[in-house]
Amino acid sequence: MALLTQTDNVTLADYFRERLHASSKQLDPPPHEDTLWYVGGMLARFGDTDQLYSYEDGAMTIRPLAMLYKDAHEAGSARERCLILRQLGDLALFMGALFPENYARRGIHQDYFIGMGGGAYDYLSENAPQNRHIFSELAAAFARMLALIADACSRQRVFDAADVLQLYQRWRQSRDHRLERQLRALGIDLSGGDGVH
């Protein structure tokens, strides 16, 4: 994902919020406005590599969700547990929405992100000192939020025949609605089921 800088008084968070808001019009019901603001801010925060990566064992890395879960379980206070679980939920949402293919190649599928992120947000919906209604919506609609973020952050690009075939094969395996929309936008008729017409 290309990082944007602040121009014309539009911040990265504003850019993401605008994209999320536009993409959310396709959902019924659309997410709460507070949730869109939270997610837009989260996407902008992870646009800063210092917020996304941590320094461990002499290298910059993204802390695995399972390790964050372990850290939260071992936290010394409720406040610390909430902070770690918020990071876990946010990372699961970010990574699951924007890099699912990278993780799928390693055997980590969307249900992992949904379980880890949804569980973290569910805990926060009952225990966080603020924004409980946002965490409640994120927990209840985690899979839907993954699709929304993926749609809002997708880039318009020109596809060659190999790209279209790969996109079609991914759609046949997953039946992902986002992939279906991309194929239809490219003029691929999927009304016959599995055949390309």
C-alpha positions, -999 to +999 in steps of 0.1 A: +000+000+000+015+033-010+018+058+019+004+092+014+016+125+029-005+154+041-014+177+012-041+203+009-049+198+046-062+163+039-047+137+062-042+100+056-069+093+081-093+116+061-084+098+029-092+064+044-124+077+061-136+091+027-129+057+010-145+037+038-176+059+037-180+056+000-175+018+001-199+014+031-228+027+010-231-007-005-237-023+029-271-026+046-270-015+072-238+006+068-214+007+098-219+034+124-201+066+116-179+063+148-167+029+136-157+043+102-138+071+120-121+045+142-111+023+112-099+052+091-077+064+120-064+028+125-055+025+088-037+058+089-019+048+121-006+016+104+006+038+075+033+048+099+057+019+099+067+027+136+031+019+145+029-013+125+063-029+132+081-037+165+117-042+171+125-078+183+157-098+183+175-072+163+149-070+135+118-050+126+088-074+125+051-075+129+044-092+162+023-124+155-013-123+167-008-154+188+020-137+206-001-106+212-028-129+226-003-145+249+009-110+260-027-100+268-033-132+288-002-124+308-009-087+312-004-073+347-034-050+346-068-046+329-056-014+312-025-032+298-047-061+286-071-037+268-042-019+251-027-052+239-061-066+227-068-034+208-035-038+190-043-074+183-078-066+170-065-037+149-036-058+134-060-087+126-083-063+108-055-046+089-036-077+079-067-098+072-082-072+050-051-060+030-028-091+028-050-122+029-032-138-001+002-135+016-011-152+047-031-178+028+001-190+011+014-197+046-018-216+056-033-187+076-068-181+064-094-154+071-111-174+098-079-170+119-081-132+116-118-133+123-114-154+154-084-135+168-096-100+159-133-106+167-124-121+200-102-092+210-128-067+200-155-087+219-134-085+251-129-047+245-167-042+239-172-052+276-140-040+292-125-010+274-127+023+292-141+040+260-154+032+225-172+001+236-199+006+210-172+007+182-156-025+195-190-042+198-197-034+161-162-045+150-166-078+169-201-086+156-193-077+120-156-085+117-158-104+084-179-077+069-154-051+081-125-071+064-144-069+031-152-032+036-115-023+043-103-045+014-128-027-010-120+008+003-082+002+000-083-016-034-064+002-061-077+007-096-053-009-121-051-023-156-053-061-156-037-083-183-051-117-193-030-135-167-042-112-139-078-117-150-074-155-151-058-155-116-085-133-103-112-156-117-095-187-102-093-170-068-130-161-071-140-197-081-122-210-049-135-184-025-167-170-040-155-137-025-179-109-033-151-083-036-134-105-063-168-110-080-173-072-082-138-068-096-145-094-123-178-078-132-161-044-134-137-060-160-167-072-180-166-108-170-201-123-169-204-147-140-242-154-143-235-189-158-220-201-125-184-212-131-181-204-168-166-172-183-188-159-211 
